[in-house]
């Protein structure tokens, strides 16, 4: 994890599938910014652009 920039958290749920999402396949998954998480000492989600 020390060399990870982005982490996708959560299982893929077919009922929540959404191919328009960036980096993830279903709406229940979180995109975690690992660099910011390490800097802040808490989970930091990536901002959608």
mmCIF file as gemmi writes it, N, C-alpha and C atoms, coordinates in Angstrom:
data_model
loop_
_atom_site.group_PDB
_atom_site.id
_atom_site.type_symbol
_atom_site.label_atom_id
_atom_site.label_alt_id
_atom_site.label_comp_id
_atom_site.label_asym_id
_atom_site.label_entity_id
_atom_site.label_seq_id
_atom_site.pdbx_PDB_ins_code
_atom_site.Cartn_x
_atom_site.Cartn_y
_atom_site.Cartn_z
_atom_site.occupancy
_atom_site.B_iso_or_equiv
_atom_site.pdbx_formal_charge
_atom_site.auth_seq_id
_atom_site.auth_asym_id
_atom_site.pdbx_PDB_model_num
ATOM 1 N N . UNK Axp A 1 ? 0.806 -1.203 0 1 0 ? 1 A 1
ATOM 2 C CA . UNK Axp A 1 ? 0 0 0 1 0 ? 1 A 1
ATOM 3 C C . UNK Axp A 1 ? 0.851 1.269 0 1 0 ? 1 A 1
ATOM 4 N N . UNK Axp A 2 ? 2.076 1.164 0.444 1 0 ? 2 A 1
ATOM 5 C CA . UNK Axp A 2 ? 2.939 2.341 0.507 1 0 ? 2 A 1
ATOM 6 C C . UNK Axp A 2 ? 3.209 2.939 -0.874 1 0 ? 2 A 1
ATOM 7 N N . UNK Axp A 3 ? 3.115 2.146 -1.917 1 0 ? 3 A 1
ATOM 8 C CA . UNK Axp A 3 ? 3.369 2.628 -3.274 1 0 ? 3 A 1
ATOM 9 C C . UNK Axp A 3 ? 2.076 2.831 -4.069 1 0 ? 3 A 1
ATOM 10 N N . UNK Axp A 4 ? 0.933 2.788 -3.386 1 0 ? 4 A 1
ATOM 11 C CA . UNK Axp A 4 ? -0.371 2.934 -4.04 1 0 ? 4 A 1
ATOM 12 C C . UNK Axp A 4 ? -0.822 4.389 -4.002 1 0 ? 4 A 1
ATOM 13 N N . UNK Axp A 5 ? -1.24 4.911 -5.149 1 0 ? 5 A 1
ATOM 14 C CA . UNK Axp A 5 ? -1.768 6.273 -5.228 1 0 ? 5 A 1
ATOM 15 C C . UNK Axp A 5 ? -3.283 6.298 -5.06 1 0 ? 5 A 1
ATOM 16 N N . UNK Axp A 6 ? -3.963 5.359 -5.708 1 0 ? 6 A 1
ATOM 17 C CA . UNK Axp A 6 ? -5.425 5.293 -5.692 1 0 ? 6 A 1
ATOM 18 C C . UNK Axp A 6 ? -5.838 3.885 -5.282 1 0 ? 6 A 1
ATOM 19 N N . UNK Axp A 7 ? -6.811 3.786 -4.387 1 0 ? 7 A 1
ATOM 20 C CA . UNK Axp A 7 ? -7.32 2.49 -3.937 1 0 ? 7 A 1
ATOM 21 C C . UNK Axp A 7 ? -8.829 2.455 -4.132 1 0 ? 7 A 1
ATOM 22 N N . UNK Axp A 8 ? -9.321 1.403 -4.786 1 0 ? 8 A 1
ATOM 23 C CA . UNK Axp A 8 ? -10.76 1.202 -4.939 1 0 ? 8 A 1
ATOM 24 C C . UNK Axp A 8 ? -11.198 0.316 -3.79 1 0 ? 8 A 1
ATOM 25 N N . UNK Axp A 9 ? -12.119 0.821 -2.978 1 0 ? 9 A 1
ATOM 26 C CA . UNK Axp A 9 ? -12.571 0.138 -1.767 1 0 ? 9 A 1
ATOM 27 C C . UNK Axp A 9 ? -14.008 -0.332 -1.939 1 0 ? 9 A 1
ATOM 28 N N . UNK Axp A 10 ? -14.249 -1.594 -1.662 1 0 ? 10 A 1
ATOM 29 C CA . UNK Axp A 10 ? -15.601 -2.137 -1.709 1 0 ? 10 A 1
ATOM 30 C C . UNK Axp A 10 ? -15.768 -3.149 -2.824 1 0 ? 10 A 1
ATOM 31 N N . UNK Axp A 11 ? -16.696 -4.068 -2.631 1 0 ? 11 A 1
ATOM 32 C CA . UNK Axp A 11 ? -16.931 -5.106 -3.636 1 0 ? 11 A 1
ATOM 33 C C . UNK Axp A 11 ? -17.721 -4.56 -4.824 1 0 ? 11 A 1
ATOM 34 N N . UNK Axp A 12 ? -17.565 -5.211 -5.963 1 0 ? 12 A 1
ATOM 35 C CA . UNK Axp A 12 ? -18.403 -4.888 -7.115 1 0 ? 12 A 1
ATOM 36 C C . UNK Axp A 12 ? -19.785 -5.472 -6.857 1 0 ? 12 A 1
ATOM 37 N N . UNK Axp A 13 ? -20.819 -4.643 -6.981 1 0 ? 13 A 1
ATOM 38 C CA . UNK Axp A 13 ? -22.204 -5.076 -6.788 1 0 ? 13 A 1
ATOM 39 C C . UNK Axp A 13 ? -22.924 -4.91 -8.123 1 0 ? 13 A 1
ATOM 40 N N . UNK Axp A 14 ? -23.294 -6.025 -8.712 1 0 ? 14 A 1
ATOM 41 C CA . UNK Axp A 14 ? -23.911 -6 -10.035 1 0 ? 14 A 1
ATOM 42 C C . UNK Axp A 14 ? -25.145 -5.107 -10.08 1 0 ? 14 A 1
ATOM 43 N N . UNK Axp A 15 ? -25.945 -5.105 -9.032 1 0 ? 15 A 1
ATOM 44 C CA . UNK Axp A 15 ? -27.164 -4.285 -8.999 1 0 ? 15 A 1
ATOM 45 C C . UNK Axp A 15 ? -26.853 -2.786 -9.019 1 0 ? 15 A 1
ATOM 46 N N . UNK Axp A 16 ? -25.613 -2.401 -8.667 1 0 ? 16 A 1
ATOM 47 C CA . UNK Axp A 16 ? -25.215 -0.988 -8.656 1 0 ? 16 A 1
ATOM 48 C C . UNK Axp A 16 ? -24.202 -0.673 -9.76 1 0 ? 16 A 1
ATOM 49 N N . UNK Axp A 17 ? -24.125 -1.545 -10.742 1 0 ? 17 A 1
ATOM 50 C CA . UNK Axp A 17 ? -23.186 -1.378 -11.854 1 0 ? 17 A 1
ATOM 51 C C . UNK Axp A 17 ? -23.434 -0.05 -12.569 1 0 ? 17 A 1
ATOM 52 N N . UNK Axp A 18 ? -22.332 0.659 -12.86 1 0 ? 18 A 1
ATOM 53 C CA . UNK Axp A 18 ? -22.42 1.932 -13.584 1 0 ? 18 A 1
ATOM 54 C C . UNK Axp A 18 ? -21.103 2.132 -14.333 1 0 ? 18 A 1
ATOM 55 N N . UNK Axp A 19 ? -21.114 1.884 -15.61 1 0 ? 19 A 1
ATOM 56 C CA . UNK Axp A 19 ? -19.889 1.972 -16.406 1 0 ? 19 A 1
ATOM 57 C C . UNK Axp A 19 ? -19.43 3.402 -16.662 1 0 ? 19 A 1
ATOM 58 N N . UNK Axp A 20 ? -20.225 4.389 -16.278 1 0 ? 20 A 1
ATOM 59 C CA . UNK Axp A 20 ? -19.819 5.786 -16.459 1 0 ? 20 A 1
ATOM 60 C C . UNK Axp A 20 ? -18.915 6.274 -15.329 1 0 ? 20 A 1
ATOM 61 N N . UNK Axp A 21 ? -18.769 5.495 -14.275 1 0 ? 21 A 1
ATOM 62 C CA . UNK Axp A 21 ? -17.942 5.886 -13.135 1 0 ? 21 A 1
ATOM 63 C C . UNK Axp A 21 ? -16.464 5.745 -13.482 1 0 ? 21 A 1
ATOM 64 N N . UNK Axp A 22 ? -15.672 6.673 -13.009 1 0 ? 22 A 1
ATOM 65 C CA . UNK Axp A 22 ? -14.236 6.637 -13.25 1 0 ? 22 A 1
ATOM 66 C C . UNK Axp A 22 ? -13.562 5.688 -12.254 1 0 ? 22 A 1
ATOM 67 N N . UNK Axp A 23 ? -12.8 4.751 -12.728 1 0 ? 23 A 1
ATOM 68 C CA . UNK Axp A 23 ? -12.004 3.801 -11.951 1 0 ? 23 A 1
ATOM 69 C C . UNK Axp A 23 ? -12.792 2.7 -11.254 1 0 ? 23 A 1
ATOM 70 N N . UNK Axp A 24 ? -14.094 2.809 -11.136 1 0 ? 24 A 1
ATOM 71 C CA . UNK Axp A 24 ? -14.861 1.809 -10.4 1 0 ? 24 A 1
ATOM 72 C C . UNK Axp A 24 ? -16.01 1.293 -11.238 1 0 ? 24 A 1
ATOM 73 N N . UNK Axp A 25 ? -16.557 0.16 -10.849 1 0 ? 25 A 1
ATOM 74 C CA . UNK Axp A 25 ? -17.596 -0.469 -11.644 1 0 ? 25 A 1
ATOM 75 C C . UNK Axp A 25 ? -18.989 -0.371 -11.066 1 0 ? 25 A 1
ATOM 76 N N . UNK Axp A 26 ? -19.075 -0.077 -9.755 1 0 ? 26 A 1
ATOM 77 C CA . UNK Axp A 26 ? -20.4 0.044 -9.134 1 0 ? 26 A 1
ATOM 78 C C . UNK Axp A 26 ? -20.407 1.202 -8.138 1 0 ? 26 A 1
ATOM 79 N N . UNK Axp A 27 ? -21.591 1.745 -7.919 1 0 ? 27 A 1
ATOM 80 C CA . UNK Axp A 27 ? -21.748 2.97 -7.115 1 0 ? 27 A 1
ATOM 81 C C . UNK Axp A 27 ? -21.364 2.815 -5.643 1 0 ? 27 A 1
ATOM 82 N N . UNK Axp A 28 ? -21.352 1.611 -5.127 1 0 ? 28 A 1
ATOM 83 C CA . UNK Axp A 28 ? -21.027 1.408 -3.717 1 0 ? 28 A 1
ATOM 84 C C . UNK Axp A 28 ? -19.526 1.504 -3.443 1 0 ? 28 A 1
ATOM 85 N N . UNK Axp A 29 ? -18.707 1.49 -4.476 1 0 ? 29 A 1
ATOM 86 C CA . UNK Axp A 29 ? -17.261 1.51 -4.289 1 0 ? 29 A 1
ATOM 87 C C . UNK Axp A 29 ? -16.744 2.932 -4.079 1 0 ? 29 A 1
ATOM 88 N N . UNK Axp A 30 ? -15.744 3.045 -3.197 1 0 ? 30 A 1
ATOM 89 C CA . UNK Axp A 30 ? -15.124 4.347 -2.936 1 0 ? 30 A 1
ATOM 90 C C . UNK Axp A 30 ? -13.772 4.41 -3.639 1 0 ? 30 A 1
ATOM 91 N N . UNK Axp A 31 ? -13.392 5.606 -4.077 1 0 ? 31 A 1
ATOM 92 C CA . UNK Axp A 31 ? -12.07 5.835 -4.658 1 0 ? 31 A 1
ATOM 93 C C . UNK Axp A 31 ? -11.284 6.633 -3.623 1 0 ? 31 A 1
ATOM 94 N N . UNK Axp A 32 ? -10.273 6.002 -3.057 1 0 ? 32 A 1
ATOM 95 C CA . UNK Axp A 32 ? -9.507 6.606 -1.966 1 0 ? 32 A 1
ATOM 96 C C . UNK Axp A 32 ? -8.172 7.137 -2.492 1 0 ? 32 A 1
ATOM 97 N N . UNK Axp A 33 ? -7.884 8.387 -2.185 1 0 ? 33 A 1
ATOM 98 C CA . UNK Axp A 33 ? -6.61 9.026 -2.517 1 0 ? 33 A 1
ATOM 99 C C . UNK Axp A 33 ? -5.621 8.628 -1.421 1 0 ? 33 A 1
ATOM 100 N N . UNK Axp A 34 ? -4.757 7.688 -1.721 1 0 ? 34 A 1
ATOM 101 C CA . UNK Axp A 34 ? -3.854 7.151 -0.704 1 0 ? 34 A 1
ATOM 102 C C . UNK Axp A 34 ? -2.789 8.154 -0.269 1 0 ? 34 A 1
ATOM 103 N N . UNK Axp A 35 ? -2.325 9.01 -1.168 1 0 ? 35 A 1
ATOM 104 C CA . UNK Axp A 35 ? -1.329 10.015 -0.776 1 0 ? 35 A 1
ATOM 105 C C . UNK Axp A 35 ? -1.922 10.982 0.244 1 0 ? 35 A 1
ATOM 106 N N . UNK Axp A 36 ? -3.136 11.44 -0.017 1 0 ? 36 A 1
ATOM 107 C CA . UNK Axp A 36 ? -3.81 12.36 0.907 1 0 ? 36 A 1
ATOM 108 C C . UNK Axp A 36 ? -4.185 11.64 2.209 1 0 ? 36 A 1
ATOM 109 N N . UNK Axp A 37 ? -4.576 10.392 2.11 1 0 ? 37 A 1
ATOM 110 C CA . UNK Axp A 37 ? -4.901 9.594 3.296 1 0 ? 37 A 1
ATOM 111 C C . UNK Axp A 37 ? -3.691 9.491 4.217 1 0 ? 37 A 1
ATOM 112 N N . UNK Axp A 38 ? -2.528 9.213 3.644 1 0 ? 38 A 1
ATOM 113 C CA . UNK Axp A 38 ? -1.307 9.124 4.459 1 0 ? 38 A 1
ATOM 114 C C . UNK Axp A 38 ? -0.959 10.485 5.059 1 0 ? 38 A 1
ATOM 115 N N . UNK Axp A 39 ? -1.116 11.543 4.287 1 0 ? 39 A 1
ATOM 116 C CA . UNK Axp A 39 ? -0.778 12.891 4.771 1 0 ? 39 A 1
ATOM 117 C C . UNK Axp A 39 ? -1.684 13.314 5.923 1 0 ? 39 A 1
ATOM 118 N N . UNK Axp A 40 ? -2.992 13.039 5.799 1 0 ? 40 A 1
ATOM 119 C CA . UNK Axp A 40 ? -3.966 13.466 6.81 1 0 ? 40 A 1
ATOM 120 C C . UNK Axp A 40 ? -4.096 12.497 7.986 1 0 ? 40 A 1
ATOM 121 N N . UNK Axp A 41 ? -3.72 11.249 7.772 1 0 ? 41 A 1
ATOM 122 C CA . UNK Axp A 41 ? -3.892 10.251 8.819 1 0 ? 41 A 1
ATOM 123 C C . UNK Axp A 41 ? -5.327 9.746 8.926 1 0 ? 41 A 1
ATOM 124 N N . UNK Axp A 42 ? -6.125 9.981 7.894 1 0 ? 42 A 1
ATOM 125 C CA . UNK Axp A 42 ? -7.513 9.493 7.835 1 0 ? 42 A 1
ATOM 126 C C . UNK Axp A 42 ? -7.874 9.275 6.371 1 0 ? 42 A 1
ATOM 127 N N . UNK Axp A 43 ? -8.94 8.542 6.122 1 0 ? 43 A 1
ATOM 128 C CA . UNK Axp A 43 ? -9.341 8.247 4.747 1 0 ? 43 A 1
ATOM 129 C C . UNK Axp A 43 ? -9.739 9.531 4.021 1 0 ? 43 A 1
ATOM 130 N N . UNK Axp A 44 ? -9.149 9.731 2.853 1 0 ? 44 A 1
ATOM 131 C CA . UNK Axp A 44 ? -9.465 10.885 2.008 1 0 ? 44 A 1
ATOM 132 C C . UNK Axp A 44 ? -9.952 10.359 0.663 1 0 ? 44 A 1
ATOM 133 N N . UNK Axp A 45 ? -11.184 10.676 0.333 1 0 ? 45 A 1
ATOM 134 C CA . UNK Axp A 45 ? -11.747 10.242 -0.939 1 0 ? 45 A 1
ATOM 135 C C . UNK Axp A 45 ? -11.266 11.144 -2.061 1 0 ? 45 A 1
ATOM 136 N N . UNK Axp A 46 ? -11.1 10.57 -3.241 1 0 ? 46 A 1
ATOM 137 C CA . UNK Axp A 46 ? -10.737 11.356 -4.425 1 0 ? 46 A 1
ATOM 138 C C . UNK Axp A 46 ? -11.914 12.214 -4.824 1 0 ? 46 A 1
ATOM 139 N N . UNK Axp A 47 ? -11.621 13.406 -5.242 1 0 ? 47 A 1
ATOM 140 C CA . UNK Axp A 47 ? -12.66 14.288 -5.767 1 0 ? 47 A 1
ATOM 141 C C . UNK Axp A 47 ? -12.927 13.905 -7.209 1 0 ? 47 A 1
ATOM 142 N N . UNK Axp A 48 ? -14.191 13.757 -7.55 1 0 ? 48 A 1
ATOM 143 C CA . UNK Axp A 48 ? -14.576 13.444 -8.931 1 0 ? 48 A 1
ATOM 144 C C . UNK Axp A 48 ? -14.374 14.68 -9.785 1 0 ? 48 A 1
ATOM 145 N N . UNK Axp A 49 ? -13.82 14.51 -10.963 1 0 ? 49 A 1
ATOM 146 C CA . UNK Axp A 49 ? -13.601 15.643 -11.871 1 0 ? 49 A 1
ATOM 147 C C . UNK Axp A 49 ? -14.412 15.47 -13.112 1 0 ? 49 A 1
